[in-house]
Amino acid sequence: MICKNLVILALSLALGTITACRQSNNEANSEGITQRTIKIGSVLALEGQEEALGNGMKAGLEAALNGEVVQGKRIELIFENDFYDPPVSEVRTKKLVEDGVFLMIGNVGTPTAKKTLPILLEHKIPAVGFFTGADLLRSPPYSEVAINYRASYVQEIATVVEWALAAGVQVNQICAYVQNDSYGRAGLEGLKQALLDEGVTKEKLTHFNERESSANSDSNIQSNDLRPVGFYTRNTPDVIQGYNSLKQWEEKTGTSCKLVVTAGTYSNIARFAKHAKDSGEDWVISSLSFTGAEQLELDLEEYGVTDKVIMTQVVPFSKDNLPIVKEFKKLCKNPQDNLSKNCGYVALEGYIVGKMLVEILKKMQVEINRDSFIKQVSDSNFDFDGVTIDFTQNSKQASDFVEVTSLNDGKFTPIKQNKFAAMLK
């Protein structure tokens, strides 16, 4: 009987140990970290009309993160395609959360982020280096989990607006053409905020506000009316309604658009620029970094548009003297690397975001978990290979870099303020 009791006791202790180990492993897996791996997820457009953005980001992240090991754990990247479609993005994000990821990185787009950030916030999953400059990721409640690298859309647009006003452009000569969803609204809000920051009164901006509520959702409801704003429906080639809205504004008010600030994707913005050119417009069209420089260049070339288009950039692709840019462009020359097919501004942003993540993780002196990672981010201020990462001054984003480029011989190249002023004459 004594022997039997001893055997039962031994089995009980063994089972208890196994159960405890399993619980410990489950706890680790719930945050996407095991003894050997750190699982990192990304949901982005890998197919569809805007696939170049997702594939560029993916190539940059892979170049930066593949083979990296932190605290003895290998970083494992898991990509999901969402076609730049918010409902699909929501489903794919839930799948990755259920599978167990430590954080999400490099997701592409504002309307998709609007669907996925509530999920990430609920599970306290960090959202690192998303490819959007929307204020959505820079204000409560989502700033609790959002870790931005890039400058905001407000900062991008503010640079262009400052230059335009300095060149003598009047407020009523600044128009907008935007996607009819949260991305377009972010661009429109960025334009209004930039004008306010330049000292323009709210009363002078009322012409932007008519029926604005219709653009406050991600529905595909057209909201073109009498104001200097044209809308187009996401993932469509239609530019006519938005263009006509701007023309009606010009005709009814007797003013002319000199600068058209856009918040859209490369496929539609290129069509809009072509339609404006074919219609004899002398507008300068400004696009955000999200539009995607390389693909916009290709589309504009196809449509015969050679000038009057500028784009703000948030990564120093043109600065070949920076070690990180040299390193990146060297990798681009390897025909065996996926980066060679996607080398450009978007891929460089993915590369910098990936390198930033690794650097932050490697500086951690404690066990890696989501709480300790967020704490490390807030204390991060370092320079690596010529790029400054500083979350101590602004916990919402690491960089304020903005550069203005213009279409020149089929490529977007940096310009100075005086050249931009000449374009507006």
Secondary structure, DSSP 4 states (H G I P E B T S, - for coil): -HHHHHHHHHHHHHHHHHHHHHHHHHHHHHTTB-SSEEEEEEEE-SSSTTHHHHHHHHHHHHHHHTT-EETTEEEEEEEEE-TT-HHHHHHHHHHHHHH--SEEE--B-HHHHHHHHHHHHHTT--EES-B---GGGTSTTGGGTEEB-SPPHHHHHHHHHHHHHHTT--GGGEEEEEESSHHHHHHHHHHHHHHHHTT--GGGGGGG-TTGGGGSSSS------SSSEEEE-TT----HHHHHHHHHHHHHHS---SEEEEE--HHHHHHHHHHHHHTT--PEEEE-GGG-HHHHHHHHHHHT--SSEEEEESS-TT-TTSHHHHHHHHHHT-TTSGGGGS-SHHHHHHHHHHHHHHHHHHT--S---HHHHHHHHHT-EEEETTEEEE-SS-TTBS----EEEEEETTEEEE--HHHHHHHT-
